[in-house]
């Protein structure tokens, strides 16, 4: 899924063209000692509110439902279609972006992605999560309450990504 989320980040960076946004990429929740927090899958960099940036974004896989898809299978070769729910978390400084920024950001997501080794990848928007308090809890974002509540806003939305890997890439 990292190759897909990397593509999405590159696409968003071109579409939005705002150097103040830091794209962490694909992350997962990890536990270090007593603390649980999101970290990037490759380098285990902790995702955090960073005043060096005006905004940050990361993606996290929530679930994956995979099943054979007879519509795209051929002969005795069956193809597996993965329906992956990916949550994108967007944090941004209230002083630098208005309330519409989160909706504008979400509207820039690609709907179809073409990558080598994959059938066309489709993104279907689903849940938008507006409760920034609950996002901070669900995502285990370790930060003082005052920092994210007063100066930053959090928004999360989920996309279902339909992925079929070509058998010669497995």
N, C-alpha and C positions, 0 to 999 in steps of 0.2 A: 504494500500500500504506500510505502514511502515514495516510490517513483511517481505515483499519482499525486500525492500531496505536494511533492516538490514541484511538479508541473503546475499545480494550482497556485502555489505561492509565486512562481515566476510569472504566470499569467496575471495574477492580481497586481504584482509589482509593476508590470508594464501598463495595465489598465488604469490603475490609480495614480501611479507615478508620484508617490509621496515618500521622500527619503526619510521621513520621521517614523515610518512604520518598520518595526523589526519583525521579520518572519522567522519564527523558531523552527517551523516544519512539523514533522510528525513527532508526537510525544506520547508518553504513557506515564501512568502514576507509579512512582517508586517510593520505597521507604528507606530512609537513611537514618539509622539510629532510631530516635523517637519521632522523627518528622516524616510526613508523607507529602509529596509534592509532584507536580508534573515535571518530567525531564525528557530531553530529546532522545530519540531511540538510538542514535549513533554514538554521540559523545557523552550522553548523560548530563548535559548542561541543564541546570535547573531553570525552569521558566519562572520569571519573576517580574514584578513591576520595576521598571528601570527608568529612572528620570532622564537618562541619556536619550531616550526615545519618546516620541509623542504618543505612540501606540504600539501594541504588539499583537501577534496572532500566532496561534498554534492549532494543530489538529490532533484529535485523539479518536482511535477506533473504539466504538461503543459495542458493536455487535457485528457478526458476520453470519449470514444465512446462505449456505451453499447447497445447490441442488442441480441435478442433471437438467439440461434444457434441450428437449427434443426438437424444438424449432430451429436451433442452430447446429444440431448434431448432423453428421453425414454418415449414412451407412451404419457400420458397426462401431464407428468412432463417436463416442458420446462426449459432449462438452459440459463442463461444470460452470454454471453461472453463480458468481458470488454477489450477494446483495449486502454491501457493507455500509453500516450506519457510521458516519464520521461526524463527530462534533467539532465545530470550529469555535474557538474561544477568541474573542476580540476584547482587548483592554485598551482604553484610550483616555487621554487627559481631557477632562471636561473643559478646561480653559482653552484648549486648542481646536476642539471639534464640537459642533452642535449635536443635538439629539438625533438629527437625521443621518449623521455619518454612518451609524451602524446599519441602517437600511440601504444606504448607498453602497457601502462596502459589500453587503450580501448580494446586492443586485449585479455586481461585477463578476460573480462566479461563472466559469464556463458551463455550458449545458452539455456539450459533447467534447470528449478528448480523444485525439488520435495519437497513440503511442505504438512504437514498434513492438511486436510480440503480443499485442492485445487486439481483440475485436474492439470496435468503437466503445468507448466508456461513456456511460450516461450518468449525469448528476440530476437527481430529483430532490428539490428542496422539501423539507418536512418541518420539524418543530423549530420554533424560535423561542428562546428562553430569555425572558426580560428581567427576571428577578436576580439582580446582581449579588444580593446576599447569598442566595442559594447556589449560584454559580461558584462563588468563592468557597463555599463549603464542599460542594460536589467535586470541584477540581482541586481541592486541597491547596489552594494558593496561599502560601505562608506569608502573610503580611499583616502589619498592625491594622486594626479595624479602621482607624482614622485615615490611613493612606488610601485605601481603595474606596472608602465610602465618601470622602470629602473631595479628593482631587482626581480620582479615576472613576470611570464607568466600566462595567463589565457587561458583555452581551455574548450569548452563545446561540448557535443555530446548528441544526443537524441536516445533513444531506445524505440521501441514500445513493450510494455509488454502485452502479451495476457494472461488474467486471467479469470478462471472460478471457482467460489466458489461453493463447494458442498452444496446442499440445507440443509443438516443436520448441517451445520455450520452457517447458516443465523439466 
